Amino acid sequence: MRVEMNLDVQHCHDDIGTKIAEFKQDSEKMNDLNLFLDSVLEEAQQNAEIKLQSKLDEERPKNGE
């Protein structure tokens, strides 16, 4: 059994480009995206600070040592 597939990659690429352009023109969607990215970056910064503090705590000499 032979299966043939016709993938029009250029058509998909054009469609994605159009959708991206439309998305960028929607100020509400862009605002939602910015809020989401801000929350992701804030959480990443908090996690990095916690990890750094834990590492510093591990490296600090303990009392009595």
PDB file of N, CA, C and O in Angstrom:
ATOM      1  N   MET A   1       0.846  -1.174   0.000  1.00  0.00           N
ATOM      2  CA  MET A   1       0.000   0.000   0.000  1.00  0.00           C
ATOM      3  C   MET A   1       0.892   1.239   0.000  1.00  0.00           C
ATOM      4  O   MET A   1       1.812   1.354   0.810  1.00  0.00           O
ATOM      5  N   ARG A   2       0.618   2.135  -0.890  1.00  0.00           N
ATOM      6  CA  ARG A   2       1.411   3.349  -1.021  1.00  0.00           C
ATOM      7  C   ARG A   2       0.553   4.552  -0.639  1.00  0.00           C
ATOM      8  O   ARG A   2      -0.570   4.721  -1.116  1.00  0.00           O
ATOM      9  N   VAL A   3       1.109   5.369   0.224  1.00  0.00           N
ATOM     10  CA  VAL A   3       0.394   6.569   0.660  1.00  0.00           C
ATOM     11  C   VAL A   3       1.166   7.776   0.173  1.00  0.00           C
ATOM     12  O   VAL A   3       2.378   7.873   0.364  1.00  0.00           O
ATOM     13  N   GLU A   4       0.470   8.677  -0.446  1.00  0.00           N
ATOM     14  CA  GLU A   4       1.099   9.898  -0.916  1.00  0.00           C
ATOM     15  C   GLU A   4       0.584  11.071  -0.094  1.00  0.00           C
ATOM     16  O   GLU A   4      -0.605  11.195   0.198  1.00  0.00           O
ATOM     17  N   MET A   5       1.532  11.918   0.261  1.00  0.00           N
ATOM     18  CA  MET A   5       1.160  13.103   1.027  1.00  0.00           C
ATOM     19  C   MET A   5       1.622  14.328   0.263  1.00  0.00           C
ATOM     20  O   MET A   5       2.739  14.373  -0.253  1.00  0.00           O
ATOM     21  N   ASN A   6       0.777  15.285   0.199  1.00  0.00           N
ATOM     22  CA  ASN A   6       1.124  16.543  -0.451  1.00  0.00           C
ATOM     23  C   ASN A   6       1.108  17.624   0.623  1.00  0.00           C
ATOM     24  O   ASN A   6       0.046  18.092   1.032  1.00  0.00           O
ATOM     25  N   LEU A   7       2.284  18.010   1.068  1.00  0.00           N
ATOM     26  CA  LEU A   7       2.387  19.033   2.088  1.00  0.00           C
ATOM     27  C   LEU A   7       2.791  20.345   1.439  1.00  0.00           C
ATOM     28  O   LEU A   7       3.907  20.488   0.939  1.00  0.00           O
ATOM     29  N   ASP A   8       1.898  21.274   1.452  1.00  0.00           N
ATOM     30  CA  ASP A   8       2.174  22.591   0.891  1.00  0.00           C
ATOM     31  C   ASP A   8       2.744  23.455   2.005  1.00  0.00           C
ATOM     32  O   ASP A   8       2.013  24.205   2.651  1.00  0.00           O
ATOM     33  N   VAL A   9       4.044  23.352   2.228  1.00  0.00           N
ATOM     34  CA  VAL A   9       4.699  24.041   3.321  1.00  0.00           C
ATOM     35  C   VAL A   9       4.621  25.553   3.139  1.00  0.00           C
ATOM     36  O   VAL A   9       4.422  26.285   4.108  1.00  0.00           O
ATOM     37  N   GLN A  10       4.774  26.019   1.917  1.00  0.00           N
ATOM     38  CA  GLN A  10       4.721  27.457   1.670  1.00  0.00           C
ATOM     39  C   GLN A  10       3.359  28.014   2.059  1.00  0.00           C
ATOM     40  O   GLN A  10       3.276  29.092   2.646  1.00  0.00           O
ATOM     41  N   HIS A  11       2.302  27.299   1.742  1.00  0.00           N
ATOM     42  CA  HIS A  11       0.954  27.748   2.096  1.00  0.00           C
ATOM     43  C   HIS A  11       0.807  27.848   3.608  1.00  0.00           C
ATOM     44  O   HIS A  11       0.246  28.819   4.115  1.00  0.00           O
ATOM     45  N   CYS A  12       1.303  26.858   4.326  1.00  0.00           N
ATOM     46  CA  CYS A  12       1.241  26.884   5.786  1.00  0.00           C
ATOM     47  C   CYS A  12       2.028  28.059   6.333  1.00  0.00           C
ATOM     48  O   CYS A  12       1.580  28.730   7.262  1.00  0.00           O
ATOM     49  N   HIS A  13       3.193  28.312   5.768  1.00  0.00           N
ATOM     50  CA  HIS A  13       4.047  29.411   6.231  1.00  0.00           C
ATOM     51  C   HIS A  13       3.338  30.741   6.012  1.00  0.00           C
ATOM     52  O   HIS A  13       3.337  31.600   6.894  1.00  0.00           O
ATOM     53  N   ASP A  14       2.735  30.914   4.839  1.00  0.00           N
ATOM     54  CA  ASP A  14       2.009  32.149   4.557  1.00  0.00           C
ATOM     55  C   ASP A  14       0.852  32.321   5.527  1.00  0.00           C
ATOM     56  O   ASP A  14       0.605  33.424   6.013  1.00  0.00           O
ATOM     57  N   ASP A  15       0.152  31.249   5.808  1.00  0.00           N
ATOM     58  CA  ASP A  15      -0.993  31.291   6.708  1.00  0.00           C
ATOM     59  C   ASP A  15      -0.541  31.683   8.117  1.00  0.00           C
ATOM     60  O   ASP A  15      -1.205  32.478   8.783  1.00  0.00           O
ATOM     61  N   ILE A  16       0.567  31.135   8.565  1.00  0.00           N
ATOM     62  CA  ILE A  16       1.095  31.467   9.891  1.00  0.00           C
ATOM     63  C   ILE A  16       1.510  32.932   9.934  1.00  0.00           C
ATOM     64  O   ILE A  16       1.222  33.633  10.904  1.00  0.00           O
ATOM     65  N   GLY A  17       2.175  33.390   8.900  1.00  0.00           N
ATOM     66  CA  GLY A  17       2.583  34.790   8.834  1.00  0.00           C
ATOM     67  C   GLY A  17       1.392  35.727   8.895  1.00  0.00           C
ATOM     68  O   GLY A  17       1.441  36.764   9.557  1.00  0.00           O
ATOM     69  N   THR A  18       0.329  35.366   8.207  1.00  0.00           N
ATOM     70  CA  THR A  18      -0.888  36.173   8.226  1.00  0.00           C
ATOM     71  C   THR A  18      -1.494  36.183   9.621  1.00  0.00           C
ATOM     72  O   THR A  18      -1.910  37.230  10.116  1.00  0.00           O
ATOM     73  N   LYS A  19      -1.541  35.020  10.252  1.00  0.00           N
ATOM     74  CA  LYS A  19      -2.111  34.938  11.594  1.00  0.00           C
ATOM     75  C   LYS A  19      -1.282  35.731  12.595  1.00  0.00           C
ATOM     76  O   LYS A  19      -1.832  36.380  13.485  1.00  0.00           O
ATOM     77  N   ILE A  20       0.028  35.680  12.451  1.00  0.00           N
ATOM     78  CA  ILE A  20       0.900  36.459  13.340  1.00  0.00           C
ATOM     79  C   ILE A  20       0.649  37.945  13.152  1.00  0.00           C
ATOM     80  O   ILE A  20       0.538  38.686  14.129  1.00  0.00           O
ATOM     81  N   ALA A  21       0.558  38.382  11.913  1.00  0.00           N
ATOM     82  CA  ALA A  21       0.310  39.796  11.626  1.00  0.00           C
ATOM     83  C   ALA A  21      -1.035  40.240  12.202  1.00  0.00           C
ATOM     84  O   ALA A  21      -1.144  41.326  12.772  1.00  0.00           O
ATOM     85  N   GLU A  22      -2.050  39.403  12.052  1.00  0.00           N
ATOM     86  CA  GLU A  22      -3.370  39.726  12.596  1.00  0.00           C
ATOM     87  C   GLU A  22      -3.316  39.795  14.122  1.00  0.00           C
ATOM     88  O   GLU A  22      -3.918  40.679  14.732  1.00  0.00           O
ATOM     89  N   PHE A  23      -2.599  38.867  14.725  1.00  0.00           N
ATOM     90  CA  PHE A  23      -2.461  38.846  16.177  1.00  0.00           C
ATOM     91  C   PHE A  23      -1.797  40.126  16.666  1.00  0.00           C
ATOM     92  O   PHE A  23      -2.241  40.731  17.642  1.00  0.00           O
ATOM     93  N   LYS A  24      -0.736  40.534  15.986  1.00  0.00           N
ATOM     94  CA  LYS A  24      -0.007  41.744  16.384  1.00  0.00           C
ATOM     95  C   LYS A  24      -0.852  43.000  16.245  1.00  0.00           C
ATOM     96  O   LYS A  24      -0.617  43.982  16.949  1.00  0.00           O
ATOM     97  N   GLN A  25      -1.819  42.982  15.362  1.00  0.00           N
ATOM     98  CA  GLN A  25      -2.689  44.147  15.171  1.00  0.00           C
ATOM     99  C   GLN A  25      -3.803  44.227  16.219  1.00  0.00           C
ATOM    100  O   GLN A  25      -4.460  45.260  16.346  1.00  0.00           O
ATOM    101  N   ASP A  26      -4.019  43.142  16.969  1.00  0.00           N
ATOM    102  CA  ASP A  26      -5.073  43.113  17.993  1.00  0.00           C
ATOM    103  C   ASP A  26      -4.473  43.565  19.322  1.00  0.00           C
ATOM    104  O   ASP A  26      -3.761  42.810  19.984  1.00  0.00           O
ATOM    105  N   SER A  27      -4.771  44.809  19.702  1.00  0.00           N
ATOM    106  CA  SER A  27      -4.152  45.377  20.904  1.00  0.00           C
ATOM    107  C   SER A  27      -4.536  44.622  22.174  1.00  0.00           C
ATOM    108  O   SER A  27      -3.738  44.540  23.108  1.00  0.00           O
ATOM    109  N   GLU A  28      -5.734  44.076  22.218  1.00  0.00           N
ATOM    110  CA  GLU A  28      -6.156  43.312  23.404  1.00  0.00           C
ATOM    111  C   GLU A  28      -5.348  42.021  23.532  1.00  0.00           C
ATOM    112  O   GLU A  28      -4.917  41.656  24.625  1.00  0.00           O
ATOM    113  N   LYS A  29      -5.149  41.342  22.419  1.00  0.00           N
ATOM    114  CA  LYS A  29      -4.352  40.108  22.445  1.00  0.00           C
ATOM    115  C   LYS A  29      -2.899  40.408  22.815  1.00  0.00           C
ATOM    116  O   LYS A  29      -2.278  39.665  23.575  1.00  0.00           O
ATOM    117  N   MET A  30      -2.369  41.492  22.275  1.00  0.00           N
ATOM    118  CA  MET A  30      -0.986  41.862  22.597  1.00  0.00           C
ATOM    119  C   MET A  30      -0.854  42.228  24.067  1.00  0.00           C
ATOM    120  O   MET A  30       0.149  41.889  24.695  1.00  0.00           O
ATOM    121  N   ASN A  31      -1.844  42.913  24.628  1.00  0.00           N
ATOM    122  CA  ASN A  31      -1.829  43.241  26.047  1.00  0.00           C
ATOM    123  C   ASN A  31      -1.867  41.967  26.883  1.00  0.00           C
ATOM    124  O   ASN A  31      -1.118  41.836  27.851  1.00  0.00           O
ATOM    125  N   ASP A  32      -2.739  41.025  26.512  1.00  0.00           N
ATOM    126  CA  ASP A  32      -2.812  39.746  27.229  1.00  0.00           C
ATOM    127  C   ASP A  32      -1.478  39.007  27.155  1.00  0.00           C
ATOM    128  O   ASP A  32      -1.026  38.430  28.144  1.00  0.00           O
ATOM    129  N   LEU A  33      -0.855  39.028  25.984  1.00  0.00           N
ATOM    130  CA  LEU A  33       0.440  38.374  25.809  1.00  0.00           C
ATOM    131  C   LEU A  33       1.485  39.020  26.708  1.00  0.00           C
ATOM    132  O   LEU A  33       2.265  38.322  27.357  1.00  0.00           O
ATOM    133  N   ASN A  34       1.504  40.349  26.749  1.00  0.00           N
ATOM    134  CA  ASN A  34       2.468  41.053  27.598  1.00  0.00           C
ATOM    135  C   ASN A  34       2.258  40.742  29.073  1.00  0.00           C
ATOM    136  O   ASN A  34       3.227  40.561  29.810  1.00  0.00           O
ATOM    137  N   LEU A  35       1.006  40.678  29.512  1.00  0.00           N
ATOM    138  CA  LEU A  35       0.720  40.332  30.907  1.00  0.00           C
ATOM    139  C   LEU A  35       1.208  38.919  31.215  1.00  0.00           C
ATOM    140  O   LEU A  35       1.789  38.668  32.271  1.00  0.00           O
ATOM    141  N   PHE A  36       0.967  38.001  30.281  1.00  0.00           N
ATOM    142  CA  PHE A  36       1.411  36.620  30.474  1.00  0.00           C
ATOM    143  C   PHE A  36       2.932  36.546  30.547  1.00  0.00           C
ATOM    144  O   PHE A  36       3.481  35.891  31.432  1.00  0.00           O
ATOM    145  N   LEU A  37       3.610  37.212  29.625  1.00  0.00           N
ATOM    146  CA  LEU A  37       5.077  37.187  29.624  1.00  0.00           C
ATOM    147  C   LEU A  37       5.643  37.835  30.886  1.00  0.00           C
ATOM    148  O   LEU A  37       6.632  37.352  31.439  1.00  0.00           O
ATOM    149  N   ASP A  38       5.030  38.914  31.341  1.00  0.00           N
ATOM    150  CA  ASP A  38       5.473  39.552  32.582  1.00  0.00           C
ATOM    151  C   ASP A  38       5.368  38.589  33.757  1.00  0.00           C
ATOM    152  O   ASP A  38       6.267  38.525  34.597  1.00  0.00           O
ATOM    153  N   SER A  39       4.263  37.836  33.815  1.00  0.00           N
ATOM    154  CA  SER A  39       4.093  36.899  34.934  1.00  0.00           C
ATOM    155  C   SER A  39       5.099  35.749  34.848  1.00  0.00           C
ATOM    156  O   SER A  39       5.613  35.295  35.870  1.00  0.00           O
ATOM    157  N   VAL A  40       5.377  35.282  33.635  1.00  0.00           N
ATOM    158  CA  VAL A  40       6.365  34.210  33.456  1.00  0.00           C
ATOM    159  C   VAL A  40       7.748  34.693  33.882  1.00  0.00           C
ATOM    160  O   VAL A  40       8.470  33.989  34.588  1.00  0.00           O
ATOM    161  N   LEU A  41       8.111  35.899  33.448  1.00  0.00           N
ATOM    162  CA  LEU A  41       9.429  36.442  33.800  1.00  0.00           C
ATOM    163  C   LEU A  41       9.546  36.712  35.297  1.00  0.00           C
ATOM    164  O   LEU A  41      10.601  36.482  35.889  1.00  0.00           O
ATOM    165  N   GLU A  42       8.477  37.195  35.908  1.00  0.00           N
ATOM    166  CA  GLU A  42       8.502  37.449  37.347  1.00  0.00           C
ATOM    167  C   GLU A  42       8.685  36.144  38.129  1.00  0.00           C
ATOM    168  O   GLU A  42       9.465  36.081  39.080  1.00  0.00           O
ATOM    169  N   GLU A  43       7.956  35.108  37.712  1.00  0.00           N
ATOM    170  CA  GLU A  43       8.087  33.807  38.379  1.00  0.00           C
ATOM    171  C   GLU A  43       9.489  33.240  38.174  1.00  0.00           C
ATOM    172  O   GLU A  43      10.063  32.669  39.102  1.00  0.00           O
ATOM    173  N   ALA A  44      10.045  33.387  36.982  1.00  0.00           N
ATOM    174  CA  ALA A  44      11.400  32.888  36.712  1.00  0.00           C
ATOM    175  C   ALA A  44      12.419  33.626  37.581  1.00  0.00           C
ATOM    176  O   ALA A  44      13.350  33.014  38.104  1.00  0.00           O
ATOM    177  N   GLN A  45      12.244  34.932  37.735  1.00  0.00           N
ATOM    178  CA  GLN A  45      13.161  35.703  38.568  1.00  0.00           C
ATOM    179  C   GLN A  45      13.055  35.262  40.030  1.00  0.00           C
ATOM    180  O   GLN A  45      14.074  35.111  40.704  1.00  0.00           O
ATOM    181  N   GLN A  46      11.842  35.057  40.521  1.00  0.00           N
ATOM    182  CA  GLN A  46      11.660  34.606  41.903  1.00  0.00           C
ATOM    183  C   GLN A  46      12.310  33.237  42.110  1.00  0.00           C
ATOM    184  O   GLN A  46      12.973  33.011  43.122  1.00  0.00           O
ATOM    185  N   ASN A  47      12.121  32.330  41.157  1.00  0.00           N
ATOM    186  CA  ASN A  47      12.716  30.997  41.272  1.00  0.00           C
ATOM    187  C   ASN A  47      14.236  31.069  41.251  1.00  0.00           C
ATOM    188  O   ASN A  47      14.905  30.344  41.987  1.00  0.00           O
ATOM    189  N   ALA A  48      14.787  31.944  40.407  1.00  0.00           N
ATOM    190  CA  ALA A  48      16.239  32.102  40.334  1.00  0.00           C
ATOM    191  C   ALA A  48      16.783  32.656  41.648  1.00  0.00           C
ATOM    192  O   ALA A  48      17.832  32.220  42.122  1.00  0.00           O
ATOM    193  N   GLU A  49      16.071  33.614  42.233  1.00  0.00           N
ATOM    194  CA  GLU A  49      16.511  34.183  43.503  1.00  0.00           C
ATOM    195  C   GLU A  49      16.469  33.149  44.621  1.00  0.00           C
ATOM    196  O   GLU A  49      17.373  33.096  45.455  1.00  0.00           O
ATOM    197  N   ILE A  50      15.433  32.334  44.640  1.00  0.00           N
ATOM    198  CA  ILE A  50      15.324  31.273  45.656  1.00  0.00           C
ATOM    199  C   ILE A  50      16.458  30.266  45.484  1.00  0.00           C
ATOM    200  O   ILE A  50      17.087  29.853  46.458  1.00  0.00           O
ATOM    201  N   LYS A  51      16.711  29.876  44.238  1.00  0.00           N
ATOM    202  CA  LYS A  51      17.777  28.913  43.960  1.00  0.00           C
ATOM    203  C   LYS A  51      19.140  29.475  44.357  1.00  0.00           C
ATOM    204  O   LYS A  51      19.961  28.768  44.942  1.00  0.00           O
ATOM    205  N   LEU A  52      19.379  30.746  44.040  1.00  0.00           N
ATOM    206  CA  LEU A  52      20.638  31.387  44.399  1.00  0.00           C
ATOM    207  C   LEU A  52      20.795  31.460  45.920  1.00  0.00           C
ATOM    208  O   LEU A  52      21.872  31.192  46.451  1.00  0.00           O
ATOM    209  N   GLN A  53      19.728  31.821  46.606  1.00  0.00           N
ATOM    210  CA  GLN A  53      19.795  31.911  48.062  1.00  0.00           C
ATOM    211  C   GLN A  53      20.063  30.539  48.672  1.00  0.00           C
ATOM    212  O   GLN A  53      20.836  30.427  49.623  1.00  0.00           O
ATOM    213  N   SER A  54      19.441  29.507  48.142  1.00  0.00           N
ATOM    214  CA  SER A  54      19.677  28.144  48.634  1.00  0.00           C
ATOM    215  C   SER A  54      21.132  27.744  48.431  1.00  0.00           C
ATOM    216  O   SER A  54      21.748  27.144  49.312  1.00  0.00           O
ATOM    217  N   LYS A  55      21.674  28.076  47.274  1.00  0.00           N
ATOM    218  CA  LYS A  55      23.073  27.747  46.990  1.00  0.00           C
ATOM    219  C   LYS A  55      24.009  28.495  47.938  1.00  0.00           C
ATOM    220  O   LYS A  55      24.972  27.922  48.450  1.00  0.00           O
ATOM    221  N   LEU A  56      23.721  29.774  48.168  1.00  0.00           N
ATOM    222  CA  LEU A  56      24.545  30.555  49.097  1.00  0.00           C
ATOM    223  C   LEU A  56      24.446  29.994  50.515  1.00  0.00           C
ATOM    224  O   LEU A  56      25.441  29.949  51.239  1.00  0.00           O
ATOM    225  N   ASP A  57      23.263  29.572  50.904  1.00  0.00           N
ATOM    226  CA  ASP A  57      23.074  28.985  52.227  1.00  0.00           C
ATOM    227  C   ASP A  57      23.865  27.687  52.380  1.00  0.00           C
ATOM    228  O   ASP A  57      24.419  27.414  53.445  1.00  0.00           O
ATOM    229  N   GLU A  58      23.915  26.898  51.325  1.00  0.00           N
ATOM    230  CA  GLU A  58      24.670  25.627  51.360  1.00  0.00           C
ATOM    231  C   GLU A  58      26.160  25.870  51.445  1.00  0.00           C
ATOM    232  O   GLU A  58      26.876  25.114  52.102  1.00  0.00           O
ATOM    233  N   GLU A  59      26.636  26.911  50.793  1.00  0.00           N
ATOM    234  CA  GLU A  59      28.071  27.178  50.741  1.00  0.00           C
ATOM    235  C   GLU A  59      28.587  27.894  51.985  1.00  0.00           C
ATOM    236  O   GLU A  59      29.788  27.874  52.254  1.00  0.00           O
ATOM    237  N   ARG A  60      27.694  28.526  52.746  1.00  0.00           N
ATOM    238  CA  ARG A  60      28.090  29.268  53.925  1.00  0.00           C
ATOM    239  C   ARG A  60      28.504  28.293  55.023  1.00  0.00           C
ATOM    240  O   ARG A  60      27.816  27.304  55.276  1.00  0.00           O
ATOM    241  N   PRO A  61      29.646  28.579  55.680  1.00  0.00           N
ATOM    242  CA  PRO A  61      30.076  27.688  56.772  1.00  0.00           C
ATOM    243  C   PRO A  61      29.040  27.683  57.893  1.00  0.00           C
ATOM    244  O   PRO A  61      28.466  28.714  58.242  1.00  0.00           O
ATOM    245  N   LYS A  62      28.824  26.516  58.434  1.00  0.00           N
ATOM    246  CA  LYS A  62      27.877  26.366  59.533  1.00  0.00           C
ATOM    247  C   LYS A  62      28.541  26.809  60.837  1.00  0.00           C
ATOM    248  O   LYS A  62      29.764  26.740  60.956  1.00  0.00           O
ATOM    249  N   ASN A  63      27.757  27.262  61.811  1.00  0.00           N
ATOM    250  CA  ASN A  63      28.297  27.630  63.124  1.00  0.00           C
ATOM    251  C   ASN A  63      28.936  26.415  63.780  1.00  0.00           C
ATOM    252  O   ASN A  63      28.362  25.326  63.775  1.00  0.00           O
ATOM    253  N   GLY A  64      30.108  26.601  64.336  1.00  0.00           N
ATOM    254  CA  GLY A  64      30.775  25.507  65.028  1.00  0.00           C
ATOM    255  C   GLY A  64      31.632  24.639  64.137  1.00  0.00           C
ATOM    256  O   GLY A  64      32.207  23.660  64.613  1.00  0.00           O
ATOM    257  N   GLU A  65      31.739  24.961  62.871  1.00  0.00           N
ATOM    258  CA  GLU A  65      32.575  24.142  61.981  1.00  0.00           C
ATOM    259  C   GLU A  65      33.882  24.810  61.716  1.00  0.00           C
ATOM    260  O   GLU A  65      34.715  24.269  60.988  1.00  0.00           O
TER     261      GLU A  65
END
